[in-house]
């Protein structure tokens, strides 16, 4: 099921109240990216880890153990080309450090066919780029992770996307 969030506050509400799938989970944040820097937007807020409010939000999620409680192994920023610019890659690295999980962004413009209510289709894992900076950093995080951004066997996703505008349902 695709959950909807148009702000960081709404994202927190979804993450703390949603029914989570079993097993290792990828958290897929789905939306449009900004022009120029190609940062994923939640409503009007770009996910830019240089923004103190955004960084505090994700640090708070980590401190509260929200992702750990639900066995989240990766966060994927699913918007057009969220891993191709320097600001996009920096945000992926900083987000990974803040949350203590792997992060992935996209290398290509995404279409609706790349994902559904269950998140990114596993057959499109090749369009993802990792936000990890080194194998040592992954090791220091001390968590077992899948080999890539695609869902491994037994892994599922919790997908969060923008609210559907009137008249767009079913498109």
C-alpha positions in Angstrom: 0.0 0.0 0.0 1.3 3.5 -0.9 1.1 5.9 2.1 0.9 9.6 1.4 3.0 12.4 2.9 3.3 16.0 1.8 5.6 17.2 4.5 8.2 15.9 7.0 5.5 16.0 9.7 3.2 13.8 7.6 6.1 11.5 6.9 6.7 11.1 10.7 3.0 10.3 11.1 3.1 7.7 8.4 6.3 6.1 9.8 4.9 5.9 13.3 1.4 4.7 12.5 1.7 2.6 9.3 1.4 -1.1 9.3 4.9 -2.2 8.3 5.7 -5.3 6.3 7.6 -8.2 7.8 11.3 -8.8 7.5 14.0 -6.5 6.2 12.3 -3.4 4.7 13.3 -0.7 2.2 11.7 2.7 2.9 10.9 4.2 -0.5 10.2 7.9 -0.5 8.6 8.7 -3.8 8.1 12.1 -5.3 9.4 14.7 -7.7 13.0 16.0 -7.6 13.9 19.7 -7.6 15.2 21.3 -10.8 18.9 21.9 -10.9 20.1 20.0 -7.7 17.7 17.0 -8.3 16.8 16.6 -4.6 13.7 14.6 -3.7 10.9 16.8 -2.5 8.3 15.9 0.1 5.6 18.5 -0.6 7.5 21.8 -0.7 10.4 20.5 1.3 13.5 19.3 -0.6 15.3 16.5 1.2 18.6 18.4 1.6 20.7 17.4 4.5 22.4 20.8 4.5 19.0 22.2 5.6 19.2 22.1 9.4 15.5 21.4 9.8 15.7 18.4 7.4 18.9 17.1 9.1 17.2 17.4 12.6 14.1 15.6 11.4 16.1 12.5 10.2 18.5 12.6 13.2 15.3 12.5 15.4 14.0 9.5 13.5 17.3 7.7 14.2 17.4 8.8 17.9 13.9 7.5 18.4 14.7 4.2 16.7 11.8 4.5 14.3 13.6 2.7 11.4 15.3 0.2 13.7 12.0 -0.9 15.2 10.7 -1.8 11.7 13.9 -3.4 10.4 14.6 -0.8 7.7 17.8 -1.7 5.9 17.7 1.0 3.3 16.1 4.3 2.4 15.6 5.0 -1.3 14.9 8.5 -2.6 12.8 7.8 -5.7 12.5 10.9 -7.8 14.1 11.8 -11.1 17.9 11.5 -11.0 18.3 12.0 -7.2 21.9 10.5 -7.3 23.4 12.3 -10.3 24.3 15.8 -8.9 26.9 16.6 -6.2 24.1 17.9 -3.9 22.1 14.8 -4.4 25.0 12.5 -3.7 26.0 14.6 -0.6 22.5 14.3 0.7 22.5 10.5 0.2 25.8 10.2 2.1 24.7 12.5 4.9 21.3 10.8 5.2 23.0 7.4 5.4 25.2 8.6 8.2 22.4 10.2 10.1 20.1 7.1 9.8 22.7 4.4 10.0 21.2 2.6 7.0 22.1 2.3 3.4 20.6 5.0 1.1 20.0 5.0 -2.6 19.1 7.5 -5.2 18.2 7.2 -8.9 20.4 7.6 -12.0 17.6 8.1 -14.5 14.3 10.0 -14.8 11.7 7.8 -13.3 8.3 6.9 -14.7 5.2 5.6 -13.0 6.0 2.2 -14.4 9.2 2.1 -12.2 7.2 1.7 -9.0 3.8 0.8 -7.7 2.0 0.8 -4.3 4.7 -1.6 -3.1 7.6 0.7 -3.9 10.3 0.4 -6.6 9.8 -2.7 -8.8 12.7 -5.1 -8.1 13.4 -5.3 -11.9 14.5 -1.7 -11.8 17.2 -2.0 -9.1 19.8 -1.2 -11.7 18.7 2.5 -11.9 19.8 3.0 -8.3 23.1 4.4 -6.9 24.3 3.9 -3.4 24.8 6.7 -1.0 27.4 4.8 1.1 30.9 6.3 0.9 33.0 3.3 1.8 32.9 -0.3 2.8 34.4 0.6 6.2 31.6 3.0 6.9 29.1 0.2 6.1 31.0 -2.1 8.5 31.1 0.5 11.2 27.3 0.9 11.1 27.2 -2.7 12.3 24.1 -3.7 10.4 23.5 -6.5 7.9 22.5 -5.1 4.6 21.4 -6.4 1.2 23.9 -6.4 -1.6 22.2 -3.5 -3.5 19.4 -1.2 -3.7 17.1 -3.8 -5.2 15.0 -5.8 -2.9 16.5 -9.1 -2.0 14.6 -12.3 -1.4 12.4 -11.9 1.7 12.7 -8.1 1.7 9.8 -5.8 1.2 9.2 -2.1 1.0 7.1 0.6 2.7 6.3 3.2 0.0 5.5 6.8 0.9 4.5 9.2 -1.9 2.9 12.5 -2.5 -0.9 12.9 -2.0 -2.9 12.2 -5.1 -4.5 15.3 -6.6 -8.2 15.1 -7.4 -8.7 13.5 -10.8 -5.3 11.7 -10.7 -6.5 8.6 -8.9 -6.2 5.6 -11.2 -3.7 7.1 -13.6 
